[in-house]
């Protein structure tokens, strides 16, 4: 595909009299098309450009007069304002508009690199830089597949656009998902922050994507030169955690930290299995995912009168009356294995038995969207998706826009529905239409998929660091909705730690604006030590299974950017401190710096949390805090010791005479012989310690296992 050179030919060809006299015919000339693209794909691409200036897909489609197949471009009815927007700003989303923004700072050294469907005019005062890196990728995987990738910084899949809008999208009124849910105002965490895009991730085939370390290092190298302050990295290993000297994100982030760049990274989506957190280096802020207080309610009313709470994202509606309700195992085809009888897998349901009914399907093998499609194929009119035992009462990844009225219920409620089906002769039900509910309780809740600690590659560092919203996040989008039913969309829901990470990125950008001279470690400390630990009911944060969340699930807690602005004390660390930590865990190939013969123990890295694996006897840890809370101050320590562990802080009082003053203290940890028989070897126990001057509370979690 040749380079994209979009320009508007400002020549009036012919007024289209059936439309407003303000609209005129403009020719939009693009580069030559990739010859492998079909006419339909070309038209979709042209519509996607117009969707950035038109109100909806119908207007975008109707405004096209010609979609040229060989010339590379199209003719469309546009106002002069729309034509100017197409020629001068980021074409995907209003979230990246530069309206009202000041000129780009002279300190900015970045560039807007041209490429496929992207030229230098695509940048503006909001998106001030864009680069792409694939020399390493092509050396490893061969020539880029240009039917799956733009050879440019342009986002083909939508993931980068979505995460960027969460971190720094502009305020946009009256947006919603393609199906009308979550209507309101969209805004990123730091809406006035500038964005620069460094694209290193490429699709290898329809299923797989990857980045190469050489490309990622080149991207960070340029980001440092360009003058970037914050890096957001919503990617990482999809497999088991990788050693720090082999994990791309950790390696490139180390050199970003050297330049005092804050790096936020996703914890991964491999929960609830323990020890699955990725991007676990101490120079990163590693972000887990939680549910917020917004849900999409779609209750199931049973014929008995009982109402079962459910959730859904479909706007397909049933006429308000009761319908016959069946369990999938009652309406399967012959030959379906018993262990698959309730899963509604493709081809498993009998049309003769399903027609006109609501079907209860359970999660397990396969995808929920496919279960709904199977019920539709068999003639059903609605679906209740019940969670399996493994999924519990969670609502995860339900961003499918189902093609029937459908609602998901937790495992306990699914069993209630199943019991009702099996207890009456003619069970019936009604699925209420989906609606947006704000203020749901309890919230936040740790997502079941959010990767957990302990840190498998650096056990002396407690990970994840923090949690932020990552479920059903509405953000800017480029492409079609998951089901394809809604065509080209401007905003869409996505779920995962890829979405929670940019929430923290935006918060870090705001903190950096307030405290431009703070180090990246100090900014991270401020966010961690002020994080929340209780939900909106005043109780400890829990999981989908209603268990109390541990630091291996939420790190320091749920992020609170407002409190982080004034943390009182911070735990600072330098690049040299990170090098000493690397030496202490036996890694010698991440830097050319020679390790000392006796590096400090790894638990002495000045981190805002404490992890000690395999405690035997007594360990004394050193920490240093810096006063950023003003002038004079007196802070008192408080300890919540893990069961079976004795923890003592000395001195117990810290007195500061000025801002910027540093004070050190020790944390002595030892096993309590009275409780040794009640603690399993290798089992992690949790506690916390804090400092308070009566105004600030500087809290840190502890995780300790006994050998």
C-alpha positions as CSV (number, residue, x, y, z in Angstrom):
1,X,0.0,0.0,0.0
2,X,1.4,3.4,-1.0
3,X,1.7,6.3,1.4
4,X,-1.5,8.1,2.3
5,X,-1.6,11.7,1.0
6,X,-5.0,13.1,1.9
7,X,-5.8,16.5,0.6
8,X,-9.0,18.3,-0.2
9,X,-9.3,19.7,-3.7
10,X,-10.9,23.0,-3.0
11,X,-12.7,23.3,-6.3
12,X,-16.4,23.4,-6.5
13,X,-17.6,20.7,-8.9
14,X,-21.3,20.8,-8.6
15,X,-23.8,21.8,-5.9
16,X,-26.0,18.9,-5.0
17,X,-29.4,20.7,-4.8
18,X,-31.3,18.0,-2.9
19,X,-29.1,18.8,0.1
20,X,-28.4,21.9,2.1
21,X,-26.8,24.7,0.1
22,X,-24.0,24.7,2.6
23,X,-22.9,21.3,1.3
24,X,-20.7,21.0,-1.8
25,X,-19.0,18.2,-3.6
26,X,-15.4,17.7,-2.7
27,X,-13.0,15.2,-4.1
28,X,-10.9,13.5,-1.5
29,X,-7.7,12.1,-3.1
30,X,-5.9,9.3,-1.3
31,X,-3.0,7.2,-2.3
32,X,-3.4,4.2,-4.6
33,X,-5.3,1.3,-3.1
34,X,-3.8,-1.9,-2.1
35,X,-4.8,-4.0,-5.1
36,X,-5.8,-6.9,-2.8
37,X,-8.7,-5.0,-1.3
38,X,-12.2,-5.6,-2.4
39,X,-14.6,-2.9,-3.5
40,X,-16.5,-3.3,-0.3
41,X,-13.4,-2.9,1.8
42,X,-12.5,0.3,-0.1
43,X,-15.9,1.7,0.4
44,X,-15.7,0.8,4.1
45,X,-12.4,2.7,4.4
46,X,-13.9,5.8,2.7
47,X,-16.9,5.7,5.0
48,X,-14.6,5.4,8.0
49,X,-12.9,8.7,7.0
50,X,-16.3,10.4,6.7
51,X,-17.5,9.0,10.0
52,X,-15.1,11.3,11.7
53,X,-17.0,14.3,10.5
54,X,-20.5,13.0,10.1
55,X,-23.0,12.3,12.9
56,X,-23.6,8.6,12.1
57,X,-22.9,5.8,9.6
58,X,-26.0,6.5,7.6
59,X,-24.9,10.1,7.0
60,X,-21.4,9.0,6.1
61,X,-22.7,6.5,3.6
62,X,-25.2,8.8,2.0
63,X,-22.7,11.6,1.6
64,X,-20.5,9.6,-0.7
65,X,-21.2,10.3,-4.4
66,X,-18.5,8.2,-5.9
67,X,-16.1,5.7,-4.3
68,X,-13.3,5.4,-6.8
69,X,-11.8,1.9,-7.2
70,X,-8.7,2.6,-9.3
71,X,-8.0,6.3,-8.7
72,X,-7.6,6.1,-5.0
73,X,-10.2,8.5,-3.4
74,X,-13.8,9.4,-3.3
75,X,-16.2,12.3,-4.0
76,X,-18.5,13.3,-1.2
77,X,-20.9,16.0,0.0
78,X,-19.2,18.0,2.7
79,X,-19.5,21.4,4.3
80,X,-16.5,23.6,4.2
81,X,-16.0,22.9,7.9
82,X,-16.1,19.2,7.4
83,X,-13.7,19.4,4.5
84,X,-11.3,21.4,6.6
85,X,-11.5,18.8,9.4
86,X,-10.7,16.0,7.0
87,X,-7.7,17.8,5.7
88,X,-6.2,19.1,8.9
89,X,-6.8,16.9,12.0
90,X,-6.7,13.3,13.2
91,X,-9.5,11.6,11.3
92,X,-10.5,8.9,13.6
93,X,-12.1,10.5,16.6
94,X,-13.2,13.7,18.2
95,X,-11.3,12.5,21.2
96,X,-8.2,13.7,19.5
97,X,-9.4,17.1,18.4
98,X,-7.1,20.0,19.0
99,X,-9.8,22.6,19.3
100,X,-8.7,25.3,21.8
101,X,-5.3,23.8,22.4
102,X,-2.2,26.0,22.5
103,X,0.6,25.7,20.0
104,X,2.9,22.7,20.3
105,X,5.7,23.5,22.8
106,X,9.1,24.4,21.4
107,X,10.6,21.8,23.6
108,X,9.0,19.1,21.6
109,X,11.4,17.4,19.2
110,X,9.2,14.6,17.7
111,X,8.0,14.1,14.2
112,X,4.9,13.0,12.4
113,X,6.2,10.1,10.2
114,X,4.3,9.5,7.0
115,X,3.2,6.1,5.9
116,X,0.1,4.1,4.8
117,X,-3.1,6.2,5.3
118,X,-1.0,8.7,7.3
119,X,0.9,11.8,6.4
120,X,2.4,14.7,8.3
121,X,-0.8,16.7,8.2
122,X,-2.5,14.0,10.2
123,X,-0.9,15.2,13.4
124,X,-2.2,18.3,15.1
125,X,-1.9,20.2,18.4
126,X,-3.2,17.2,20.2
127,X,-1.4,14.3,18.5
128,X,1.9,16.0,18.1
129,X,4.0,13.0,17.1
130,X,3.7,9.6,15.4
131,X,6.3,7.0,14.5
132,X,6.4,3.4,13.6
133,X,9.1,0.7,13.9
134,X,9.2,-2.6,12.1
135,X,12.8,-3.2,10.9
136,X,13.2,-5.8,13.7
137,X,9.8,-7.3,13.1
138,X,10.4,-7.8,9.4
139,X,13.8,-9.2,10.0
140,X,12.1,-11.8,12.2
141,X,8.8,-12.4,10.5
142,X,9.4,-11.3,6.9
143,X,7.6,-8.6,5.0
144,X,4.7,-6.9,6.8
145,X,1.2,-8.3,5.9
146,X,-0.3,-5.1,4.6
147,X,-3.8,-6.5,4.4
148,X,-3.7,-6.8,8.2
149,X,-1.5,-3.7,9.1
150,X,-1.1,-0.2,8.0
151,X,2.6,0.4,7.4
152,X,2.4,3.6,9.5
153,X,1.4,4.8,12.9
154,X,-2.3,4.5,12.0
155,X,-4.3,2.1,14.1
156,X,-6.0,-0.6,12.1
157,X,-7.4,-2.7,14.9
158,X,-8.7,0.0,17.3
159,X,-6.7,-1.1,20.4
160,X,-4.2,1.8,20.3
161,X,-7.0,4.4,19.6
162,X,-9.0,3.1,22.5
163,X,-6.2,3.1,25.1
164,X,-5.0,6.6,23.9
165,X,-8.5,8.0,24.4
166,X,-8.7,6.6,27.9
167,X,-5.4,8.2,28.9
168,X,-5.7,11.6,27.2
169,X,-8.9,11.9,25.0
170,X,-10.6,15.2,24.8
171,X,-14.0,15.9,26.3
172,X,-16.7,14.8,23.8
173,X,-20.4,15.2,24.7
174,X,-23.3,12.9,23.8
175,X,-21.4,9.7,23.1
176,X,-22.4,6.1,23.7
177,X,-21.6,2.6,22.7
178,X,-22.9,1.4,19.3
179,X,-26.0,0.0,21.0
180,X,-26.7,3.2,22.9
181,X,-25.4,2.2,26.4
182,X,-23.3,4.3,28.7
183,X,-24.5,7.5,27.1
184,X,-22.8,10.7,28.4
185,X,-19.6,12.6,28.1
186,X,-16.4,10.9,27.2
187,X,-13.1,12.2,28.4
188,X,-9.6,10.9,29.0
189,X,-7.8,11.1,32.3
190,X,-5.6,14.0,31.1
191,X,-7.7,15.6,28.3
192,X,-5.2,18.5,27.7
193,X,-2.1,16.3,27.6
194,X,-0.4,15.9,24.2
195,X,-0.1,12.5,22.6
196,X,2.7,11.0,20.6
197,X,2.3,7.5,19.1
198,X,5.1,5.0,18.8
199,X,3.8,1.9,17.0
200,X,5.8,-1.3,17.6
201,X,3.1,-4.0,17.7
202,X,2.1,-5.7,14.4
203,X,-0.2,-8.4,13.3
204,X,1.6,-11.6,12.1
205,X,-1.6,-13.2,11.0
206,X,-5.4,-13.1,11.8
207,X,-4.8,-14.5,15.3
208,X,-1.3,-13.4,16.4
209,X,0.5,-10.2,16.9
210,X,4.0,-9.3,18.2
211,X,6.7,-6.8,18.9
212,X,10.4,-7.2,18.6
213,X,12.8,-5.8,21.3
214,X,15.0,-4.0,18.8
215,X,12.0,-2.0,17.6
216,X,10.7,-1.3,21.1
217,X,14.1,0.0,22.1
218,X,14.3,2.2,19.1
219,X,10.8,3.6,20.0
220,X,11.9,4.4,23.6
221,X,15.1,5.9,22.3
222,X,13.1,8.2,20.1
223,X,10.6,9.0,22.9
224,X,13.5,10.1,25.1
225,X,14.9,12.4,22.4
226,X,11.4,13.7,21.6
227,X,10.8,14.8,25.1
228,X,8.1,12.4,26.3
229,X,7.1,12.5,30.0
230,X,4.9,9.4,30.3
231,X,4.9,6.1,28.5
232,X,1.8,3.9,28.4
233,X,2.4,0.2,27.5
234,X,-0.8,-1.8,27.3
235,X,0.9,-5.0,26.2
236,X,3.1,-7.7,27.6
237,X,3.7,-11.4,27.5
238,X,0.6,-13.5,27.0
239,X,2.2,-16.6,28.5
240,X,3.9,-17.1,31.9
241,X,5.9,-14.3,33.4
242,X,9.3,-13.8,31.8
243,X,12.6,-12.9,33.6
244,X,13.4,-9.2,33.7
245,X,16.3,-9.5,31.4
246,X,14.1,-11.3,28.8
247,X,10.9,-9.3,29.0
248,X,10.7,-6.6,26.4
249,X,8.6,-4.1,28.4
250,X,10.9,-4.3,31.5
251,X,14.0,-3.9,29.4
252,X,12.8,-0.8,27.4
253,X,11.2,0.7,30.5
254,X,14.5,0.6,32.4
255,X,16.0,3.0,29.9
256,X,12.9,5.2,30.0
257,X,13.3,5.3,33.8
258,X,16.9,6.4,33.3
259,X,15.5,9.4,31.5
260,X,13.0,10.0,34.3
261,X,10.0,8.9,32.2
262,X,7.1,7.4,34.0
263,X,6.1,4.0,32.5
264,X,2.7,2.5,33.2
265,X,2.1,-1.1,32.1
266,X,-0.7,-3.7,32.1
267,X,-0.5,-6.5,34.7
268,X,-2.0,-9.0,32.3
269,X,-5.2,-10.9,31.9
270,X,-4.3,-14.3,33.2
271,X,-6.1,-14.2,36.6
272,X,-7.2,-15.5,38.9
273,X,-4.3,-17.9,38.7
274,X,-1.5,-16.9,41.2
275,X,1.9,-15.6,40.1
276,X,0.7,-14.5,36.6
277,X,1.5,-10.8,36.8
278,X,3.6,-9.7,33.9
279,X,5.6,-6.4,33.5
280,X,6.8,-6.8,37.1
281,X,10.0,-4.7,37.2
282,X,10.2,-2.2,40.0
283,X,10.8,0.7,37.6
284,X,7.3,0.2,36.2
285,X,3.9,0.9,37.7
286,X,2.0,-2.3,37.0
287,X,-1.7,-1.9,36.8
288,X,-4.4,-4.5,37.6
289,X,-8.1,-4.3,36.6
290,X,-11.3,-3.8,38.6
291,X,-15.0,-3.2,37.9
292,X,-16.4,0.3,38.6
293,X,-19.8,1.3,39.8
294,X,-21.4,1.2,36.4
295,X,-23.2,-1.9,35.2
296,X,-25.6,-2.7,32.4
297,X,-28.6,-4.3,34.0
298,X,-30.8,-6.8,32.3
299,X,-32.9,-8.7,34.8
300,X,-34.6,-12.1,34.2
301,X,-38.2,-12.3,35.6
302,X,-39.2,-15.9,36.2
303,X,-42.7,-17.2,35.9
304,X,-42.7,-17.7,39.7
305,X,-42.4,-14.0,40.2
306,X,-38.7,-14.1,41.2
307,X,-36.5,-11.5,39.6
308,X,-32.9,-12.6,39.0
309,X,-30.3,-9.8,38.5
310,X,-28.4,-10.1,35.2
311,X,-26.2,-8.0,32.9
312,X,-26.1,-7.5,29.2
313,X,-24.9,-5.2,26.4
314,X,-27.5,-6.0,23.8
315,X,-30.4,-3.7,23.0
316,X,-32.5,-6.4,21.4
317,X,-35.8,-6.5,23.2
318,X,-38.6,-8.9,23.9
319,X,-42.2,-8.0,24.0
320,X,-43.0,-7.7,27.7
321,X,-44.6,-11.1,28.4
322,X,-43.5,-14.5,29.6
323,X,-41.8,-17.0,27.3
324,X,-41.2,-20.7,27.6
325,X,-37.8,-21.3,29.3
326,X,-35.6,-24.3,28.9
327,X,-32.2,-25.5,29.9
328,X,-29.8,-26.3,27.0
329,X,-29.4,-29.9,28.1
330,X,-33.2,-30.4,27.5
331,X,-33.0,-29.3,23.9
332,X,-29.8,-30.7,22.5
333,X,-29.3,-32.8,19.4
334,X,-28.6,-36.5,19.7
335,X,-24.9,-37.3,20.2
336,X,-23.9,-34.2,22.1
337,X,-21.5,-35.3,24.9
338,X,-23.0,-34.8,28.4
339,X,-20.1,-32.5,29.5
340,X,-21.1,-30.2,26.6
341,X,-24.8,-30.4,26.9
342,X,-25.3,-27.1,28.7
343,X,-22.8,-25.0,26.7
344,X,-24.9,-24.2,23.5
345,X,-21.9,-25.0,21.3
346,X,-22.3,-24.6,17.5
347,X,-24.6,-27.2,16.1
348,X,-25.6,-28.7,19.5
349,X,-29.2,-27.4,19.7
350,X,-32.3,-29.0,18.1
351,X,-34.4,-26.4,16.2
352,X,-37.5,-28.5,16.8
353,X,-37.0,-28.2,20.6
354,X,-35.7,-24.6,20.7
355,X,-38.0,-22.7,18.5
356,X,-39.7,-19.7,20.2
357,X,-38.0,-20.4,23.6
358,X,-35.5,-18.7,25.9
359,X,-32.5,-21.0,26.5
360,X,-30.3,-21.2,29.6
361,X,-26.7,-21.8,28.5
362,X,-23.6,-22.1,30.7
363,X,-20.2,-20.7,30.2
364,X,-17.2,-22.9,29.6
365,X,-15.7,-24.0,26.3
366,X,-16.4,-21.5,23.5
367,X,-17.5,-17.9,23.4
368,X,-20.7,-16.4,24.7
369,X,-21.4,-14.6,21.4
370,X,-21.3,-18.0,19.7
371,X,-23.8,-19.4,22.3
372,X,-26.2,-16.7,21.4
373,X,-25.7,-17.3,17.7
374,X,-26.4,-21.0,18.2
375,X,-29.7,-20.3,20.0
376,X,-30.6,-18.0,17.2
377,X,-29.7,-20.6,14.6
378,X,-32.0,-23.1,16.4
379,X,-34.9,-20.6,16.4
380,X,-34.7,-19.4,20.0
381,X,-35.9,-15.9,20.9
382,X,-33.7,-15.2,23.9
383,X,-30.7,-16.5,26.0
384,X,-29.7,-16.5,29.6
385,X,-26.0,-17.2,30.0
386,X,-25.2,-18.7,33.4
387,X,-21.6,-18.5,34.7
388,X,-19.8,-21.8,35.4
389,X,-18.3,-22.6,38.8
390,X,-15.0,-21.2,37.6
391,X,-16.5,-17.9,36.6
392,X,-18.5,-17.5,39.8
393,X,-20.4,-14.3,40.0
394,X,-18.2,-12.4,37.7
395,X,-19.2,-10.5,34.6
396,X,-16.1,-10.6,32.3
397,X,-15.4,-9.7,28.7
398,X,-19.1,-9.4,28.0
399,X,-18.7,-6.8,25.3
400,X,-20.4,-9.0,22.7
401,X,-23.3,-7.3,21.1
402,X,-25.6,-10.3,21.1
403,X,-27.9,-10.9,18.2
404,X,-30.8,-11.8,20.5
405,X,-32.2,-10.6,23.8
406,X,-29.6,-12.1,26.2
407,X,-28.5,-11.6,29.8
408,X,-25.6,-13.0,31.9
409,X,-26.1,-14.2,35.5
410,X,-23.6,-15.3,38.1
411,X,-23.2,-18.9,39.0
412,X,-25.4,-18.8,42.1
413,X,-28.2,-17.2,40.3
414,X,-27.8,-19.6,37.3
415,X,-28.4,-22.5,39.7
416,X,-31.5,-20.8,41.0
417,X,-32.9,-20.5,37.4
418,X,-31.9,-24.1,36.7
419,X,-33.7,-25.3,39.9
420,X,-36.8,-23.4,38.8
421,X,-36.7,-25.0,35.3
422,X,-36.5,-28.4,36.9
423,X,-39.2,-27.8,39.5
424,X,-42.2,-26.8,37.4
425,X,-44.0,-28.3,34.4
426,X,-43.9,-25.2,32.2
427,X,-41.2,-22.8,33.3
428,X,-41.4,-19.3,31.8
429,X,-39.3,-16.1,31.9
430,X,-38.9,-12.6,30.5
431,X,-35.6,-10.9,29.8
432,X,-35.7,-7.2,30.6
433,X,-33.9,-4.9,28.1
434,X,-30.4,-3.7,29.0
435,X,-30.1,-0.4,30.7
436,X,-27.1,1.7,32.1
437,X,-27.0,1.8,35.9
438,X,-24.7,4.2,37.8
439,X,-23.9,3.8,41.5
440,X,-23.9,0.0,41.5
441,X,-22.7,-1.6,44.8
442,X,-20.3,-2.9,45.8
443,X,-17.6,-1.3,43.7
444,X,-14.8,-1.5,42.9
445,X,-14.5,-5.3,42.6
446,X,-11.3,-7.0,41.4
447,X,-11.8,-8.5,38.0
448,X,-11.4,-12.3,37.8
449,X,-9.2,-12.0,34.8
450,X,-6.7,-9.5,36.3
451,X,-3.4,-11.2,36.8
452,X,-2.3,-11.9,40.4
453,X,0.9,-11.9,42.4
454,X,3.2,-13.0,43.9
455,X,5.9,-11.7,41.6
456,X,7.2,-14.8,39.8
457,X,10.4,-13.1,38.5
458,X,11.3,-10.6,41.2
459,X,9.6,-11.9,44.4
460,X,11.1,-9.1,46.6
461,X,8.8,-6.6,44.7
462,X,5.1,-6.8,45.4
463,X,3.1,-6.7,42.2
464,X,0.7,-5.5,40.8
465,X,1.2,-2.0,42.1
466,X,-2.3,-0.7,41.8
467,X,-5.7,-1.3,40.3
468,X,-7.9,0.9,38.1
469,X,-11.1,0.5,36.0
470,X,-10.7,-2.1,33.2
471,X,-14.1,-3.6,32.6
472,X,-16.5,-2.4,29.8
473,X,-14.6,0.8,29.3
474,X,-16.0,3.1,26.6
475,X,-13.3,4.6,24.4
476,X,-12.6,5.9,20.9
477,X,-12.6,3.2,18.3
478,X,-11.6,2.6,14.7
479,X,-13.4,-0.2,12.9
480,X,-16.5,-2.4,13.2
481,X,-18.3,-3.4,16.3
482,X,-17.5,-7.0,17.5
483,X,-20.7,-8.5,16.0
484,X,-20.5,-6.4,12.9
485,X,-24.2,-5.5,13.4
486,X,-23.4,-1.8,14.1
487,X,-21.1,-1.2,11.2
488,X,-18.4,1.5,11.6
489,X,-18.3,2.9,15.1
490,X,-16.8,5.9,16.9
491,X,-16.8,4.6,20.5
492,X,-16.8,1.1,21.8
493,X,-16.5,-1.0,24.9
494,X,-13.3,-2.9,25.7
495,X,-12.2,-4.9,28.7
496,X,-8.8,-5.9,30.2
497,X,-5.7,-4.5,31.9
498,X,-5.0,-2.8,28.6
499,X,-7.8,-0.5,29.6
500,X,-6.9,-0.1,33.3
501,X,-3.3,0.9,32.4
502,X,-4.2,4.1,30.5
503,X,-6.4,5.2,33.4
504,X,-3.2,5.3,35.5
505,X,-1.3,6.9,32.6
506,X,-3.7,9.8,32.6
507,X,-3.5,10.1,36.4
508,X,0.3,10.2,36.1
509,X,0.1,12.9,33.4
510,X,-2.0,15.1,35.8
511,X,0.5,14.5,38.7
512,X,3.4,15.4,36.4
513,X,1.7,18.6,35.5
514,X,1.2,19.5,39.2
515,X,4.7,18.3,40.2
516,X,6.9,18.7,37.1
517,X,10.1,18.3,39.1
518,X,9.3,15.0,40.8
519,X,11.0,11.9,39.7
520,X,9.2,9.0,38.1
521,X,9.6,7.0,41.3
522,X,8.1,9.8,43.4
523,X,5.1,10.1,41.1
524,X,4.6,6.3,41.3
525,X,4.9,6.4,45.1
526,X,2.3,9.2,45.4
527,X,-0.3,7.2,43.5
528,X,0.5,4.0,45.4
529,X,0.5,5.2,49.0
530,X,-2.7,7.2,48.6
531,X,-4.7,4.3,46.9
532,X,-8.1,3.3,48.4
533,X,-8.8,-0.1,50.1
534,X,-12.6,0.1,50.7
535,X,-15.5,-0.1,48.3
536,X,-18.5,2.3,48.1
537,X,-20.2,0.4,50.9
538,X,-17.3,1.2,53.2
539,X,-16.1,-2.4,53.3
540,X,-12.8,-3.9,52.1
541,X,-12.6,-4.3,48.4
542,X,-13.5,-7.8,47.3
543,X,-13.3,-10.2,44.3
544,X,-16.0,-11.6,42.1
545,X,-16.3,-14.4,44.6
546,X,-16.8,-12.0,47.5
547,X,-13.4,-12.8,49.1
548,X,-11.4,-9.9,50.5
549,X,-8.9,-8.7,47.9
550,X,-5.3,-9.1,48.9
551,X,-2.3,-7.0,47.8
552,X,-1.6,-9.7,45.2
553,X,-4.8,-8.7,43.6
554,X,-4.9,-4.9,44.0
555,X,-1.4,-4.0,45.0
556,X,-1.6,-0.8,47.1
557,X,-5.3,-0.4,46.3
558,X,-7.6,1.4,44.0
559,X,-6.1,4.5,42.4
560,X,-7.2,7.9,43.8
561,X,-5.6,10.7,41.6
562,X,-7.0,13.5,43.8
563,X,-5.4,12.3,46.9
564,X,-2.1,11.5,45.1
565,X,-1.6,15.2,44.4
566,X,-0.7,15.7,48.1
567,X,0.7,12.4,49.4
568,X,2.7,13.9,52.3
569,X,5.7,11.6,51.9
570,X,7.2,9.8,48.9
571,X,9.5,6.8,48.4
572,X,12.1,7.9,45.8
573,X,14.5,5.8,43.8
574,X,17.1,6.5,41.1
575,X,18.3,4.6,38.1
576,X,21.4,3.6,40.1
577,X,19.1,2.1,42.7
578,X,17.5,0.0,40.0
579,X,20.9,-1.2,38.8
580,X,21.8,-2.3,42.3
581,X,18.5,-4.2,42.6
582,X,19.3,-6.0,39.3
583,X,22.7,-6.9,40.6
584,X,21.1,-8.2,43.9
585,X,18.9,-10.7,42.0
586,X,21.8,-12.0,39.9
587,X,21.1,-10.3,36.6
588,X,24.2,-8.9,34.9
589,X,23.3,-8.3,31.3
590,X,20.8,-5.4,31.5
591,X,23.5,-2.8,31.9
592,X,27.2,-2.4,31.2
593,X,27.6,-1.1,34.8
594,X,29.8,-3.5,36.9
595,X,28.0,-4.9,39.9
596,X,29.6,-4.4,43.3
597,X,30.9,-7.5,45.1
598,X,28.2,-7.1,47.8
599,X,25.1,-5.3,46.5
600,X,22.4,-4.4,49.0
601,X,19.7,-7.1,49.5
602,X,16.8,-6.8,47.0
603,X,14.3,-6.0,49.7
604,X,16.1,-2.8,50.4
605,X,15.1,-1.1,47.1
606,X,13.2,2.0,48.3
607,X,9.8,0.8,47.1
608,X,6.4,1.9,48.4
609,X,5.5,-1.7,49.3
610,X,7.2,-4.6,51.0
611,X,7.5,-8.2,49.9
612,X,9.7,-10.8,51.7
613,X,9.6,-14.4,50.4
614,X,10.7,-17.3,52.5
615,X,11.3,-15.5,55.8
616,X,13.5,-17.4,58.2
617,X,14.4,-15.8,61.5
618,X,14.7,-12.0,61.4
619,X,15.1,-9.6,58.4
620,X,15.7,-5.8,58.7
621,X,14.6,-3.6,55.8
622,X,15.6,0.0,55.2
623,X,13.3,2.6,53.7
624,X,13.7,6.3,53.1
625,X,10.9,8.9,52.7
626,X,11.0,12.4,51.4
627,X,8.8,15.1,52.9
628,X,6.7,16.7,50.1
629,X,3.8,17.8,52.3
630,X,5.0,21.3,53.0
631,X,7.4,22.5,55.7
632,X,7.5,21.1,59.2
633,X,5.7,17.9,60.0
634,X,5.6,15.0,62.5
635,X,4.6,11.5,61.2
636,X,3.7,8.6,63.4
637,X,4.0,5.0,62.3
638,X,1.2,2.4,62.5
639,X,1.6,-1.3,61.7
640,X,-0.9,-4.0,60.9
641,X,1.3,-7.1,61.2
642,X,0.5,-10.2,59.1
643,X,-0.7,-13.1,61.3
644,X,2.3,-15.0,62.7
645,X,4.7,-12.2,61.9
646,X,6.2,-9.6,64.2
647,X,6.8,-6.2,62.6
648,X,8.5,-3.3,64.3
649,X,9.4,0.1,62.8
650,X,12.2,2.2,64.2
651,X,12.1,5.1,64.8
652,X,8.3,5.1,65.2
653,X,8.1,8.9,64.8
654,X,9.7,11.0,62.0
655,X,10.1,14.7,62.4
656,X,10.6,16.9,59.4
657,X,11.8,20.5,59.5
658,X,11.4,21.4,55.8
659,X,10.1,20.3,52.5
660,X,12.4,18.0,50.6
661,X,14.0,16.6,53.8
662,X,14.6,12.9,53.8
663,X,14.3,10.5,56.8
664,X,15.2,6.8,56.9
665,X,13.7,4.1,59.1
666,X,14.0,0.3,59.5
667,X,11.3,-2.3,59.4
668,X,12.3,-5.4,61.4
669,X,10.3,-8.5,60.5
670,X,10.5,-11.8,62.2
671,X,8.4,-14.9,62.7
672,X,6.3,-15.2,65.8
673,X,7.1,-18.5,67.4
674,X,3.6,-18.6,69.0
675,X,2.0,-18.8,65.6
676,X,4.4,-20.9,63.6
677,X,2.2,-24.0,63.8
678,X,-0.7,-22.2,62.2
679,X,1.2,-20.9,59.2
680,X,1.9,-23.1,56.1
681,X,5.4,-23.0,54.7
682,X,5.5,-20.8,51.6
683,X,2.0,-19.3,52.4
684,X,1.9,-15.6,52.0
685,X,0.5,-13.5,54.8
686,X,-0.6,-9.8,54.4
687,X,-0.4,-6.7,56.4
688,X,0.5,-3.0,56.1
689,X,2.4,-0.1,57.6
690,X,1.7,3.6,57.4
691,X,2.8,7.0,58.4
692,X,0.4,9.8,59.3
693,X,0.7,13.4,60.4
694,X,-3.0,13.7,61.1
695,X,-3.7,15.0,57.5
696,X,-1.8,12.6,55.3
697,X,-1.9,8.8,55.5
698,X,1.0,7.2,53.6
699,X,0.2,3.5,53.5
700,X,2.2,0.5,52.2
701,X,1.1,-3.1,51.8
702,X,3.2,-6.0,53.1
703,X,3.3,-9.6,51.8
704,X,5.5,-12.1,53.7
705,X,5.9,-15.9,53.4
706,X,7.5,-18.1,55.9
707,X,10.2,-20.7,55.0
